[in-house]
């Protein structure tokens, strides 16, 4: 079959010279809309360009250079003493919702920021106003604090993902009372807090010190799929108040694994000690301003292993969660469901003027009192004493017993949830090695990855909106419903997805055109865009997405972990129903309710269509 490039909108054929200029201009537009990727390596030089061939030497150089939408790839090695005195790195520039700034280890935990045991050095400071930052895959070690947000200015919409934080003298993460929407997911916290000397002041046992896995002041925070182990002096998470107004949930703590809290301490004769988590209503914040109480807090699907017993508590028995100063705590908006501990009690109230009956929703929780069988047991985890918290088939109180309301879609190892009939409790989802006929194969084939995503589940910004369409999967799709056409894509719909391994992946999108001026969309991954069209109008078709607009290449090289699917409008009223991503180059997406044609025809310049002659 022969093809010619034609403009259908005015039925005029362009000559080759015109086509060249059209393609050249479109290339300029598309590259201008993409964020830059910079590289840092121990062998680099800060006078270099920051390319993969000529990387910079310090992360601080990259932090001073980035703009919204940029990604910094940090190569394996150890990085120390790079920023201003007292800090390894200061992040002082921010991104936007559609174009965050990303700092990412090239290989998981291969890039290590070390304080070299300096008790006065913090690994990363996120300055006030540096919003929409993502930090992925780094290893933060041997400093006073792993990550700290400016305590006196608003910092918002930060994501910490797949980060390992170890051997901190003070806290793993400290978010100030002005911090908003801070997410920590799929991270490991090991040996946080110095058990021999104070972090602040002269008494390491003072509740106002900051020796915690996450000292969580502020509001809108999320902790999910994390592992907290061996807190040396404080708590895994200290839940505190915030300054100013906030309408959403103060904190959501879901599907985490807590173990081996070493905070066996007492302070005077107070009753706040013990537990993996503490709710602590600190009456004053930074500069002495009065803090608001926590509200709409969710604690769900967490497992608390081997919680400590402190010298001063009212029961003399161990417990997982401490409610300190409870006469002043607002419990009427607290949700606590489907948590399990091998300790004697899930919750301790100090003083004991309140009880679990004061909590708004308290159900499906298990502890050593409600079920003596699990008291001081391993709960069916593989080898928790050696920090192996994966689940065995004996974990009957953790497998398929979680609540789906707040659960993440994947677990700590990026396994899709649920694997069974319901969500599992803790950071790990149990994966059986048995086939459907209960024959033990000895191995599980995880080599192929193929996944569909409904566009109505994406995060949307104007002009993209969810609309009804009976031909779409689930009778809903997304479409730009207002404005004018665009040749400069930005993220108007996006979804963060987990890739199980670093590999070459292939992206497809199911689209429908409503007219010649309403059939173009942009789709891609990680700020790489392709302008896509269906071959025919008024029916959905699967279109394979190129790596870069009009490149003719389809394999996207993606890193293990989080990557971002994205859609933007090219023309108003074009519709997108589904996305499909796979590492199988020969796999073609299908729908259960329709047979879709597959557009794998040669790519045309933007504004042009391929027509058969």
C-alpha positions, 0 to 999 in steps of 0.5 A: 500500500502506498502512502502520501502525506496530506492535510485533510483539513484544507485538502491541500498537499504539501511539497517536500520542502514544506513538510521539512519545515513543519517537522522542524518547527514541531521538533522545536515545540516538542523539545521545548516542552520536555524537562531536561535530564542531568547526571551526577557521578563521583568521577564528574566535574561541576564545570561539565555540562551535566550530560551522561557523558560529562556528568557533574560531580556534586548533587548540589550543582544539580540542585542549583541548576534544575527547573520544573520538569527536570530529572537528576540521575545520580550514579552509584557512589558516595557523596559527602559534604557538598552543600553549605556548612551543616548540609550535604545538599540544599534543595532550593528550587521547586517544580509544579504539579505537572512538572515535578523536579526528580532526584533519582539514584540510577540504581536502587540505593546505589547513590549514597549520601553520607554524613560520615558520622557528623552529628551536626550535618543533615543529608538533605534540606528542602528549603521553604517554597521548594514544592513538588520535589521527588527523591527516589532510590537514594541511600541516606546514611550516617548524619544527624538527619536524613531529610529535613523540611524548612520548619519556618516556611511552607514546603508542599507536595514532596514524595520520598520513594524507595529511599533507604535511611540508616544510622541517623543520629537524630531523625530519619525525616523531619517535616515542620509544622508548615509542611504540607502533603509529604509522602513517604513510600516504599522506604526503609528506616534502620537504626534511627536515633542515638541511644547513648547521647542526646540529639537536642539538649541534655536529656535524650529521653525528653519527649520534645527531642527529635529522635524518630524515624519520621518526626511528622509535623505538618498536615496532609502526610502519607506513610505507606509500604515502609519498613521501620526497624530499630529506632534507637531512642524515639518512635518510628513515627511521631505524629504531631500538630501543625500550624495554619488551616488544613481541610484534609487528613492530617496523616494517613499511615497504611500498610507499613511494617514496624519492628524492634523499637529500642526506645526502652526509656523513661523520662521523669514519671511521664506516661508517654514512653513506648510503642512504635507510633506516638500521637503527641499534641505539641502545644507550640510549634516553630517560634512558639506559635500555637499548633492545631490538633491532628484530625482525620488521621487514618492508621490502617493495615499496619503490622507492629512486631515486638513493640517495646515495654517502657519503664513508665506506662500505666499497664506495665505491658507492651503496646504498639501505639501511644496516645500521649496527653489524650485529654487534649487529643481529638479522637473523634475523627481518627480511623484505626482499622485492620492493624495487627501486633504481637504485643499485649495491646494495640493502643495505650492511652496516657493518662487513661481518661480515654479509651478505644471507644473514643476513636471514631472508627476502631475495628478489625484490630488484633493484639495479644489481648484480643487473640492470645495466639499471636502474643509474642509470636512471629505473626507468620513473617519469615524471619523478623529477628533478622529483619526479613518481614516477608510473609509465609503461608503461616501468616494467617492473621496478615494474609487477606485480612486488610482493608482496601479503603486506603491500601496502596496498589502495590507493596514494598517490592512492587507486587500488585495488591491484592494477590489473594481475595483481599489486601494483606497487612504490612509492607509485603503482599504474600505471593504463593509459589503454588499454581492453581492446581496446588502443585508446587512449581518451585518458581514463580514467573515474573518475567513478563509485565503487562498492565492496563490503566483506566484514564479516569483514574489518572490525576487531572488538570484543566482542560482534561476532564472525565466524561461519559462515553458508552463506548469506553471501558467502564463508560467513562474516558477523559477528554479536553473539553475546553480551550484550543488546540496545542502543540506544546504538551504538559501533564494534564493527566498523569499516573505514577506506576511501578515498573517491576524491573529496569527494562524496555517497555511499550506503551499503547493508548486507546483513543477516539477522534470526534472529528478532524479537529478533535482527534489528536492527543499527546501521550508518553512517559516521564516527560517524553511525548508523542502526538497520537491519532486514531486511523478512523474517526468516531470509534476507539482504536489502540495506538502505539506510542513512540518514544519521542514525537515522530521518532519512529521508535517504540521501546521506552527504557524505564528504570525499576520503580516509579515512572509517570504515565502522562496524557495531554491534549492536542485537539479539543474533544479528542478522547482517551480511554485506556493506557496499556504498558508491557515489556513484551514487544509482541503483545497487543492490547485487547478489550473484553468489550470490544475488538479494537483496530491497532494503529501501527502505520507510519507516523505522519507530521503533526497536523497531517494524516496518513491516507491510502491511495 
